[in-house]
Amino acid sequence: MKIPQKYKGILYLVLLVIVLPVAVYSFALRGTIVKWNRLAVVENTIDSLRSAPISSDTPSLQITIPNRDIISDGAIINIASQEMERSRVSVEKFTIYNIYDSENVKVVATEMELSGGYKSIVKVIDFIETNVSECRIASLEFRTKKRERQNVYYLSANILLQQVITGKEE
């Protein structure tokens, strides 16, 4: 279809005035504008919370850090053992590192190497993340390794778990 010459200018004007702003908004500006609106809502919420009086019946936020060292005594293995058996994941290596130790604070880490299938290892990692609140996963690395005697490759996950213990242990 060929557009007559006298309508080309009008067509270009319509494209420039209507289509170009719609395209720019949909491809470049939509995310920014949505985030800007959310920011305005959050700022309004913060302002209203700042101006609201604090009453004595308002619950306060209390952060508790557990005192039980589940890494040094190997309890992390016992906690996750049921999920490991169910998922057919085995522990190849378990090394404990005492990173920091003082009167009030102790930081302990462990390097755990798990072997098994990808989905099984991910299930165990998810179990540790969701059910073991005492420690956190600081690093996770997947590798393929070779068993020399069997000449077979297997998947292993190297997990670094950290735990901060405060005060005297119970």
Beta strands, then each sheet from edge to edge (+ up, - down):
strand 1: 90-101
strand 2: 105-115
strand 3: 136-147
strand 4: 152-166
sheet 1: 1+ 2- 4+ 3-
end
